[in-house]
Amino acid sequence: MGIILLGGIKHCGKTTLGRLAAEELGWRFYDLDNLILKEAGGMWKTVREVWQDMGKEEFQLLEEDASRNFIEWIIP
């Protein structure tokens, strides 16, 4: 199984394209938004709420942590 990372501005179709590609390839799909919410301890329902409550800098640190933890988990 390979790894494909999609990046881009919000609402450009990353999640839709990622899900379709994963389904076509028979791979698992992971959305960073969901990983961020998990990393945040499940206190928020959306990443927008996390951003609003934490502010830009703290959110970016959380996003970095979620990304790093995922990469370390998926590529041991």
C-alpha positions as CSV (number, residue, x, y, z in Angstrom):
1,M,0.0,0.0,0.0
2,G,1.3,3.4,-0.9
3,I,0.6,6.8,0.6
4,I,-0.9,9.8,-1.1
5,L,-1.0,13.2,0.7
6,L,-3.3,15.9,-0.6
7,G,-2.9,19.5,0.4
8,G,-4.6,22.7,-0.7
9,I,-6.8,25.5,0.4
10,K,-10.0,24.8,2.2
11,H,-13.1,23.6,0.3
12,C,-11.1,22.7,-2.8
13,G,-12.1,19.0,-2.8
14,K,-9.3,17.3,-1.0
15,T,-11.5,15.1,1.1
16,T,-13.8,14.2,-1.8
17,L,-10.8,13.4,-4.1
18,G,-9.0,11.5,-1.3
19,R,-12.0,9.3,-0.5
20,L,-12.6,8.5,-4.2
21,A,-8.9,7.7,-4.7
22,A,-8.8,5.5,-1.6
23,E,-11.9,3.7,-2.7
24,E,-10.6,3.1,-6.2
25,L,-7.2,1.9,-5.0
26,G,-8.7,-0.2,-2.1
27,W,-6.7,1.8,0.4
28,R,-7.7,3.3,3.8
29,F,-8.5,7.1,3.9
30,Y,-7.6,9.4,6.7
31,D,-8.7,13.0,7.0
32,L,-6.4,15.3,8.9
33,D,-9.5,17.2,10.2
34,N,-10.6,14.0,12.0
35,L,-7.1,13.4,13.4
36,I,-7.0,17.0,14.7
37,L,-10.3,16.6,16.5
38,K,-9.0,13.4,18.0
39,E,-5.7,15.0,19.0
40,A,-7.8,17.9,20.6
41,G,-9.4,15.4,22.9
42,G,-12.9,15.2,21.4
43,M,-14.0,18.5,23.0
44,W,-15.0,20.0,19.6
45,K,-17.2,18.9,16.7
46,T,-15.4,20.8,13.9
47,V,-11.9,22.0,13.2
48,R,-13.5,25.5,12.8
49,E,-14.6,25.4,16.4
50,V,-11.1,24.3,17.4
51,W,-9.6,27.2,15.4
52,Q,-12.0,29.7,16.9
53,D,-11.4,28.6,20.5
54,M,-7.7,28.0,20.3
55,G,-6.6,30.7,17.9
56,K,-4.3,30.4,14.9
57,E,-1.0,29.7,16.6
58,E,-2.3,27.0,19.0
59,F,-4.3,25.4,16.2
60,Q,-1.3,25.2,13.9
61,L,0.7,23.5,16.7
62,L,-2.2,21.0,17.2
63,E,-2.3,20.4,13.4
64,E,1.5,19.8,13.4
65,D,1.2,17.4,16.3
66,A,-1.7,15.5,14.6
67,S,0.3,15.3,11.4
68,R,3.5,14.1,13.1
69,N,1.7,11.5,15.2
70,F,-0.1,10.1,12.1
71,I,3.1,9.9,10.1
72,E,4.9,8.2,12.9
73,W,2.0,5.7,13.3
74,I,1.6,5.0,9.5
75,I,5.3,4.8,8.8
76,P,6.9,3.0,11.8
